[in-house]
Amino acid sequence: MSNSFHFGDSVTQHGDHNIGIVKNQGPVDPQAALRELVTAVHQLRAQVPAEDREVLDESLEALGDGAEASPSTLRRALRNISGVASLVRAGAPVVAAVRRIMESFDS
């Protein structure tokens, strides 16, 4: 049996005979995921250098409300945000929010 762990997962195991991790497998609400991302990015901004804040700001502007941007623009902005977030320890919530949005593309 293999377990799939992702960046940002927190797992605590107690006792014997544990069989795996249960994750929320419901459909992702794209607008809720976008709001979560925007909140997480704003919290992250204070913890990154000015040039990374600029990348985050430009990417959030490109995302807009998610409705007007083309899929390629959305993916590019999400990659840029995730890239900045992955460089700092405090970026885990941002990376998780980006993943939820990307999952909504596949839904």
Secondary structure, 3 states (H helix, E strand, C coil): CCCCCCCCCCCCCCCCCCCCCCCCCCCCCHHHHHHHHHHHHHHHHCCCCHHHHHHHHHHHHHHCCCCCCCHHHHHHHHHHHHHHHCCCHHHHHHHHHHHHHHHHHHC
